[in-house]
Structure formats: C-alpha cells, structure tokens
Amino acid sequence: MASCQPWTYLGGNQQVFQALQSAGRKRGFTIPTSSSGIFTIHTSGVKVNFRYSWNKSNRTLRLECISKPAVISCSMIKSIADKMVLASGGTPK
C-alpha cells in the first residue's frame, strides 16, 4: 500500500466540516466527529485510508491519504478530495 503527501484546505469552519461529514455519509463512509482521526473509504473493492486534522482556530483541514492501492494515483485521490471540499464550502490551498 502506498501513501500521499498531506493536503491542506482553507475555510474549514464548523459548517464546512459538517457538510463534509454529510457528504461522506451519502457516499457510504464516516468522517468522525472529533477534530482529528482516521477514516476509511471502501468502494468497488478498493480500500483507502485517511488521516485528518481539523484546526478550528485557524479554520484549516489537513487531509492525508495514509494507504491506498499503488495503481491509484495521489493526484486522482486529491482531485476527488478537492471536489468534495469545494462542494462543502472549503478551498484547496
């Protein structure tokens, strides 16, 4: 399993974080309610693990893919993450 460099997103207020959690639930995965942790996405037989850290005071979200199949590129995962964050009201840095 491979990993990716962490990505930072701006504008991560409470509403953005809750919108991301809701978007995750609609797609079948759960982002925990704590300000940092790990979550896993299972889809089409593929498992991808993420570590996240939400800094409430400076309104940033740090997301890191910590394991993924080698055949899936980090840029592909980042593209999907960017779209989800944008749709939830955040901004890729």
ChimeraX attribute file (.defattr): number of C-alpha atoms within 10 A of each C-alpha:
attribute: neighborCount
match mode: 1-to-1
recipient: residues
	/A:1	10
	/A:2	14
	/A:3	17
	/A:4	17
	/A:5	10
	/A:6	14
	/A:7	16
	/A:8	17
	/A:9	19
	/A:10	19
	/A:11	20
	/A:12	25
	/A:13	18
	/A:14	12
	/A:15	13
	/A:16	21
	/A:17	24
	/A:18	15
	/A:19	17
	/A:20	23
	/A:21	18
	/A:22	16
	/A:23	18
	/A:24	15
	/A:25	12
	/A:26	10
	/A:27	12
	/A:28	11
	/A:29	16
	/A:30	17
	/A:31	22
	/A:32	12
	/A:33	10
	/A:34	10
	/A:35	13
	/A:36	16
	/A:37	14
	/A:38	17
	/A:39	16
	/A:40	16
	/A:41	16
	/A:42	12
	/A:43	11
	/A:44	5
	/A:45	5
	/A:46	10
	/A:47	13
	/A:48	19
	/A:49	15
	/A:50	19
	/A:51	16
	/A:52	22
	/A:53	16
	/A:54	21
	/A:55	15
	/A:56	14
	/A:57	8
	/A:58	11
	/A:59	16
	/A:60	21
	/A:61	27
	/A:62	16
	/A:63	22
	/A:64	20
	/A:65	22
	/A:66	19
	/A:67	16
	/A:68	20
	/A:69	12
	/A:70	10
	/A:71	8
	/A:72	12
	/A:73	13
	/A:74	16
	/A:75	10
	/A:76	10
	/A:77	14
	/A:78	19
	/A:79	10
	/A:80	11
	/A:81	17
	/A:82	19
	/A:83	13
	/A:84	17
	/A:85	22
	/A:86	17
	/A:87	14
	/A:88	19
	/A:89	16
	/A:90	24
	/A:91	19
	/A:92	16
	/A:93	11
